[in-house]
Amino acid sequence: MNNIILTDCEPPLLEVSKLKGKASQVYGLMWSSARMDVRYDKAKHLPWEERRDCGGTTHWTIKGIADHLGLHRTTTSNAICTLLDHGFITAENY
């Protein structure tokens, strides 16, 4: 699993803001949601290198994002494609 816990880090908002369309608006919502996903390994006695802490994921749908932000689904889909193409987000189990 390639997820990380998004604490004590800042989103790359300056870089995302340079993208076209509503990508920065969609990214802001997804980042906020992913930041709340924190799952710590219950084996707290393990050294940090061996722990399997994970998080940083979100389960928004295109329709959900569009409805929440008041955008059209096509606009939201294009923003997500832009974020994927530029490596700001990744899709798992797609």
QUIFEN-V420086 format. One line per field, one symbol per residue. psi: psi as a letter, one per 30 degrees, with the letter a starting at -180 (. if undefined). Layout:
psi=???
This chain:
psi=kgllkhlhlklieeeeffllbgeeeeeeeeeeeeffjjjkkfiffllefflhklagllhkleeeeeeefhlleeeeeeeeeeeeeggfllkkh.
